[in-house]
Amino acid sequence: MPNQKPGAQTSPKASQKIRKTKYDIIGIGDCTIDNFIEVKEATVTCDLKHEHCQLGFRFGDKIPYESLTILSAGNANNASVGMSRLGMRTAFYGTVGNDEYGQVILKALKKDKVDTKLVSVQKGQTNSHYVLVYNHDRTILIKHQAYKYKLPKEAADTKWIYFSSVGEKGLELHPQVVKMLEKNPNIKMSFNPGTFQLRLGMKKLAPLMQHAEVLCLNKEEAQGLVGGDLDDIRGLAEKLHQAGPKIVVITDALNGSYCLDGGVLYKMGVYPHKPIESTGAGDAYATGFAAAKMLGLPTVEALRWGSRNGANVATEVGPQAGLVSKKQMLTDLAKHPEVKATIIK
C-alpha cells in the first residue's frame, strides 16, 4: 500500500474494505447425519493417568439403549452453522446423497442461514455416523461415502475458509484447497483436521499446514502428529507451529485449552457449564476462536469465545443445538470476566 511504513500491519477493517467478497467464511469438509445412541450398560477402562480409555460391552449381548436422536452434523457443517449464528456471511461446501438424510442436512443449513449453493448432491447415501453416548462422553462409529470431490470456483469468493474432516476419498480435496490458497493468498484458513487427515501424518499434511492461519486440534491429536511428551504442551505447540500455522490451538477437554501465538503460550480455562454430551464441543471451540480472530479480536479474547462456544455445545445433545449467537456470546462473557487466559512462562 502507498505510504505504508515498513512492517506496518493493515487493520482487519481496512483489509475487508479493500477486498470485497460474497462470504466471510466457507466451511469445507464432509457432512453427516449423526445418530446419537445413549447407553448406560457399559464399562470404561483407563490407564493410571486416566487417559487412553476404552468403552466396553459384553461380547454377544443385546445391549439396551436409552434414546436415539438423529441430527445434521459433520465438522465443517457444524462450523458453518456456528459461524452463521455468530453473524458471519457463511456458505458450506460438502457432499450429500440424493436421499432423505441429504434433504435433512440441506434444510438444517438453510434454517441457520448458511448458503447451500456450493453443496454437491450426488447419487447414493448420505454419510451416517453412530454416536454412542455414555457418561457425558461419546464414541463415534464413522463411515464416509466415496463421493467425487471438486471444489467449486465460487469457494474462492471468501475471506476465510474452515477446512476440516473428510473421508479417505475426500483427501483429494487437499491439493485443490492448497491450489486455491496459493492463487488467493488473501484467504485465511482455519484448519481442524479430522481422523483420516490426521492419519496422513505431518509430512503429507505439510502443504496445508503451511497455509494455515489457525490450526486447532486436541492434545492427543497433536501428539499423534508430532510425537513427544503428551503433557509437554509447549513442545507440541512449537513443533506444530514450525510446520507452518501462525496460531496453534490445543484443546484438552475439561482441563481447558492452550494457544501458541507470536511465541507466547496461553492457558485458557473452561467456561462454567454442566456437561450433558460433548459431541461437537471441539468444533464449537474452533468456530468461536476463528470467528473472534475474523472480527479482529486479540487472541486472549478469541480464547474466551472458543471456551464459551465449546462449553455451551456440551450442555445439549448434538453438535449444533448449543452453538451460541453473537449476542449471547457477548452477554455470557460479560457475566464471567474471571474466565480469561493466562500466559504460561
Secondary structure, DSSP 4 states (H G I P E B T S, - for coil): -TTPPTTPPPPHHHHHHHS--SEEEEEES--EEEEEEE--S-EEE--TTS-S-EEE--TT-----SEEEEEEE-HHHHHHHHHHHTT--EEEE-EEESSHHHHHHHHHHHHTT-B-TTPEEESSPPPEEEEEEETTEEEEE-----------GGGGSEEEEEE----TGGGGHHHHHHHHHHH-TT-EEEE---HHHHHT-HHHHHHHHTTEEEEEEEHHHHHHHH-S-TT-HHHHHHHHHHTS-SEEEEE-GGG-EEEEETTEEEEE-PPP---S--TTHHHHHHHHHHHHHHTT--HHHHHHHHHHHHHHHTTSSSSSTTPPPHHHHHHHHHH-TT---EEE-
